[in-house]
Amino acid sequence: MNINYFMPTRVVLGADCIFSNRAFLGGLGKKALIVSGKNSARANGSLADTVKALEANGQSSFLYDRVMSNPTVDCAYEAADAISREGCDFIIALGGGSPMDAAKVAALLALNRVEKPALFGAAFTTALPIAAVPTTAGTGSEVTPYAILTNDVARTKTSIGTPAIFPRYAFLDARYTLGLSPAITINTAIDALSHAVEGMLSVKASAITNALARESISVIAGCFGALGEGRAPDIGIRERLLYGSMTAGMVIAHTGTTAVHPMGYTLTYNHNIDHGRANGLIFAEFLKIIEKKEKDGSRRIPAILSALGMKSLDEFTAVLDRLLGKKERFETAVLEGYAAQAAKAKNIANCVIRLEEEDLLEIFKRSIG
Amino acid sequence: MNINYFMPTRVVLGADCIFSNRAFLGGLGKKALIVSGKNSARANGSLADTVKALEANGQSSFLYDRVMSNPTVDCAYEAADAISREGCDFIIALGGGSPMDAAKVAALLALNRVEKPALFGAAFTTALPIAAVPTTAGTGSEVTPYAILTNDVARTKTSIGTPAIFPRYAFLDARYTLGLSPAITINTAIDALSHAVEGMLSVKASAITNALARESISVIAGCFGALGEGRAPDIGIRERLLYGSMTAGMVIAHTGTTAVHPMGYTLTYNHNIDHGRANGLIFAEFLKIIEKKEKDGSRRIPAILSALGMKSLDEFTAVLDRLLGKKERFETAVLEGYAAQAAKAKNIANCVIRLEEEDLLEIFKRSIG
């Protein structure tokens, strides 16, 4: 047994948790840069709650609300410029993965002068303190040391990882997710589920990350019935999804992802298929190939099925199919290109079962061929 | 759902984990105060491994090896004096709960001038950094913000709690526990199990502490067969017990304990019965009374039984009876005094089921009457 476990983020979950725990924010500094997308933080109430908590603390803030989906390097630098121009000394990120990840990089740039071309190669050890308020239940970025930005030079998304960008606080208030559409709710739930499941299949998995992954899988799978009804789920389900997504984030903070994510990225990059949906499209066939190749007696797939509360991967396939609806289909020649592209990702080597390019192609063909 | 989860200690587990992770120690300071009991750290190899790691880092150290069982306030002050006299800037604790708890208080005293009579009432926010090396698998102190000292004035044991004394690092190398006798191994395992189970019955339990508690219970109960054989367990079992004890520590770091601990303290205080054994003596009957009173449909006892892998509390009783051997017995009049004493403990109110003094007496009488 080997463990190297580190999860320094304080996680607070519950209705009105930002305001009731505003004393935590009070310790972070004098003036916050609030980082968000253009609209959602206003619409879901997280911005108003944050400003109210800061005002009650006597803290001031400046709003940087220009984070787009799949944020760019320029965006992170722009946020960092706002920090120095406005004299902010801590950061509060409101949103899905995009604002949280842009905020993390801005937190690094505020304390470290790095030119843009050197960003992805730089080694960082310090950052401004960050509080994260997830407003989707998918990314888990509120408890990870990673930030993922669009890398225009390499024409892909690239991850920056350092313990310095673990948020100090994660405030999880499921009311901010109530307005998410059924489709976004399903896609983000599948994304979170793929984090937990891939985490159990990572070479970096340990007993404690597996325990958290089983918890996450069990909680998220317990919401599938409600998600399959096509209606927006109630606050109880929303809260469980947010909790499941956070625990999955604690898993990938240690394990990283494996093959589903780089495979899904090719679909997102080339066809703009939503990240969670892209993962969902190939998820079950990925597990089937792992099941076929798992010869070491470690029984990981049975452990995953047990956490899912399911008897077989065929059952899992049927559940996902119901949630995803009509699937996209692609020609083999196209999928060959994506398999080749995904095979180059370093995450692939992170999987306990060695997957070759031909395995990835097989997964693609069976899923969306 | 409400969560307030904070676990800032980095946990490293594995053979030779101190030396292989000596870079972590390297960041803590220039000179360590090593805190231990008189003999065990020398005998189990933890002292030699620690000194070797420090020397490889170019760090110096001073050994304070005068911590006794159930350490006193004087002992913690003596260790703090050694810190200032020797110019130490961080602390490494080697041992069971006693050296770890004494080290934690010394870490507070090194940065805060507090007279002895004011110690238990003082509010602390700063401490020297601590690395903890547990050499028993019971206390979980390596991942808690608590230190428990003998309070000679109040004639009991009193806890000091502040996030400042969360160890920065916990190094878990099960080789240091190989020399523990079968009886000590059983007693400490039961202590750890009672942390996890009491944590699930605490009013402060949350989804994530329950997930960690189920993991701990499942892992420790999985070792009961080996423990019942009367032989010293092998390294594989030792490692699982150490992991189970650590995860139980993560639970009580959030939940505290409930009724078993204060009831057990009366037996330890009055009859010098080992702490883990004292808990074990009353553990099953405590759960039976909870089962009887649990009317809110929360099904906590079934969840605990499921984690234990057992069908009923009678089965749990039988397993504990086998591990504990012949039980101590006491007159009702004596037990009435202990019930009255335990009923005053604040932990009692921490239990999800309200237990009156008569309930505690009932538990005592059925267990050891």
Interface residues (C-beta under 8 A of the other chain):
Chain A: M1 N2 I3 N4 Y5 F6 M7 P8 R10 V11 V12 L13 G14 N21 L172 A207 I208 A211 L212 R214 E215 V219 E239 R240 Y243 T247
Chain B: M1 N2 I3 N4 Y5 F6 M7 P8 R10 V11 V12 L13 G14 N21 L172 A207 I208 A211 L212 R214 E215 V219 E239 R240 Y243 T247
